Amino acid sequence: MHAGELPAIGSVECLIERASDVAIMVGFDGVVEGILVNPECPSLGCLDHWVGRPFDEFLTIESREKYSGRSGSMFADLDFVPRSLQLNHMDNADWEFPIRYTLHRVAGRNSLLLFGRDMQPVAEVQQRLVSEQIARDRDQQKIRSSETFYRVVLGASETPLLVVEPETGRLRDLNSAAATLLGSNVETLAGSSFAQALEGGRKSGVIEALRTAASAEEMKVVEIAARRSGRDLVAFAQYFRAAGDLFLLCRLAPVEDADAAGPEMAQSLAALFTEASDAIVLTDSKGLIRDANEAFLILTDAAQNRDVRNKSLGDFLVRGGVDLKLILETTVKKGRLRSYGTQILSAVGTRANVDISSARLRRRDGDLGFGLIIRDTTPREVVETDSGASVMSEEAMQNVMDLVGTASLKTLVSATSDVIEKMCIETAIKLTSNNRAAAAEMLGLSRQSLYVKLRKHGLLKTDDSRE
């Protein structure tokens, strides 16, 4: 394409068109006198509208200063050696494109001829390189962040963990808990053969055993023995893939701590203990609390676990040692207690009706303990108790009213006392599941006195009088 005026150089015009992407003739006054665009450079579009307009009108602000200084030197010095100059053009306000020019004086006239090469492809490549570099730096930052998280979590974990390469048997990584079980440190073991850390009798085929266990549908354990620490261990292995490569993640545990029910069962029971809505308490043989879940802390208004640990469970029962003794003795005798109704006393003095079930627990070391599940029954019990108390109060009141006019006041008071006494004894017998000794202790009576009152109120059956 050709617009405006160019030097009369005949066939050289074709050469200029082919030798550059764009050629521009600019007069001494800075006005574009002619322009020639290479037809094989369509990205520049049509620039015919530049002719007759100031050249710097199509330059960015910083490029105007560069062109002004270079063109001034060219017009002032005839022997000025042309050097390349990159200018950024703008057209239609939102289109910018870079052009690298060489400036030449035109013989016989006071004008400059600018030969330009379109730098847009180079700029696009540079922009892609910059974008790729930014993306790469961002990915490197994510990798470093993930590596940091991995290192912190692995090092802080109390679970002994190993990462083993299944093909070579090399220890890819491990935490300090695993290194301690193996009788060494992380720096010494990392990168070494896992089999070298084991006793000779058990190290042969250990990697194959781990691979087999990891491939099994059910969780299997591999028994190993640490060479340095001399401890018998079990390993639980599973596969995972990272960057296309398979690795073995192995969890170690001492044989004495390995749960016979398996790790999945242990994890499930731990989750149940923590998340259960009913209070769960573990005690020793004397009823001292060893552990309790969050539900028990809420029930007793305790702020944290250490507020209840090593305290007697009887401290949180309204009837104190009486309830605790009855619960533990019944549990020891029968192995478990299905249901026992009582009240929990919180740290702030509030009471809640509860139903307690318990079981006897025997540890590996032979120690005896108890596990108790305490269910809050306040809403149900309140309705039932209030209803029952209301009925019994109406019956007692009616009996008293029937005696008015037929007996003295002293007789009426005595009858009322007998009704109340009978109600209290029946309640104690019910709460202790017909345990007369516990009921007597609960009421503050001797066992003989309780039997006298039971006979008095007709609550002692003939076949129950043998004790």
Buried (B, 14 or more C-beta within 10 A) or exposed (E): EEBBEBBEEEEEBEEBBEEBBBBBBBBEEBBBBBBBBBEEBEEBEEBEEBBEEBBBEBBBEEBBEBBEEBBEEBBEEEEBEBEEBBBBBBBEEEEBBBBBBBBBBBEEEEBBBBBBBBBBEEBEEEEEEEEEEEEEEEEEEEEEEEEEEEEEEBEEBEEBBBBBBBEEBBBBBBBBBBBBBBBBEBEEBBEEBBBEBBBEEBBEEBBEBBBEBBEEEEBBBBEBBBBBBEBBBBBBBBEEEEEEEEBBBBBBBBEEEBEEEBBEEEEEEEEEBEEBEBBBBBBBEEBBBEBBBBBBBEBBBBEEBEEBEEBBBBBBBBBBBBBBBBBBBBBBEEEEBEEBBBBBBBBEEEEBBBBBBBBBBEEEEEEEBBBBBBBBBBEEBEEEEEEEEEEBEEEBEEBBEEBEEEEEEEEBEEBBEBBEBBBBBBBBBEBBBEBBBBBBBBBEBEEEEBBEBBEEBEBBEEEEEEE
